[in-house]
Amino acid sequence: MDSTEDSRVVAAGQLRAFIERIERLEEEKTTISDDIKEIFAEAKGTGFDTKAMRKIIARRKLDAAERAEQDTILDLYEEALGMAAAD
């Protein structure tokens, strides 16, 4: 076996390892996604609003400044459309 062929064998092995790692993670991701769906179904079954829960989860990922900015923009747009809450 010459060095070029050795390199190809090594590269093929590395590629296979990367692909297999990604495939395992994809399987785990599917399992986790299914678990999350089950939790939302359970929450919905006990009367929680899953849309609101999803919004809260998304907002918890933001820092306080980003949340405040989103709130300000939303308030501005609602006011422009006549949707602002009556004081």
C-alpha positions in Angstrom: 0.0 0.0 0.0 1.4 3.4 -0.9 1.1 6.6 1.1 -1.7 7.9 -1.2 -3.8 4.8 -0.7 -3.1 5.0 3.1 -4.3 8.5 3.1 -7.5 7.6 1.3 -8.1 4.7 3.8 -7.6 7.1 6.7 -9.8 9.8 5.2 -12.5 7.2 4.5 -12.3 6.0 8.1 -12.5 9.5 9.5 -15.4 10.3 7.2 -17.3 7.2 8.3 -16.7 8.1 12.0 -18.0 11.6 11.5 -21.1 10.3 9.6 -21.8 7.7 12.3 -21.4 10.3 15.1 -23.8 12.6 13.3 -26.3 9.8 12.7 -26.2 8.8 16.4 -26.8 12.4 17.4 -29.7 12.7 14.9 -31.3 9.6 16.6 -30.9 11.2 20.0 -32.3 14.5 18.7 -35.4 12.6 17.4 -35.8 10.9 20.8 -35.5 14.2 22.6 -38.0 15.8 20.3 -40.5 13.0 20.9 -40.0 13.4 24.6 -40.6 17.2 24.4 -43.8 16.5 22.4 -45.0 14.1 25.1 -44.4 16.7 27.8 -46.3 19.3 25.9 -49.2 16.8 25.4 -49.1 16.1 29.1 -49.2 19.8 30.0 -52.0 20.4 27.5 -53.9 17.5 29.1 -53.7 19.1 32.5 -55.0 22.4 31.1 -51.9 24.4 30.3 -51.7 26.6 27.2 -48.8 25.1 25.2 -48.5 28.1 22.9 -47.9 30.3 25.9 -45.5 27.7 27.3 -43.5 27.8 24.0 -43.4 31.6 24.1 -42.1 31.5 27.6 -39.5 29.0 26.8 -38.3 31.2 23.8 -38.3 34.3 26.0 -36.3 32.6 28.7 -33.5 32.1 26.2 -33.2 35.9 25.7 -31.4 38.2 28.1 -33.4 40.9 29.8 -32.4 43.6 27.3 -33.5 41.5 24.3 -36.8 40.8 26.0 -37.3 44.4 26.8 -36.5 45.4 23.2 -39.0 42.8 21.8 -41.7 44.0 24.3 -41.1 47.7 23.2 -41.4 46.8 19.5 -44.5 44.7 20.1 -46.1 47.5 22.1 -45.2 50.0 19.4 -46.7 47.9 16.6 -49.8 47.1 18.6 -50.3 50.8 19.3 -49.8 51.6 15.6 -52.5 49.1 14.7 -55.0 50.3 17.4 -54.5 47.1 19.5 -53.0 48.8 22.5 -54.6 47.9 25.8 -57.0 50.5 27.2 -55.6 52.2 30.3 
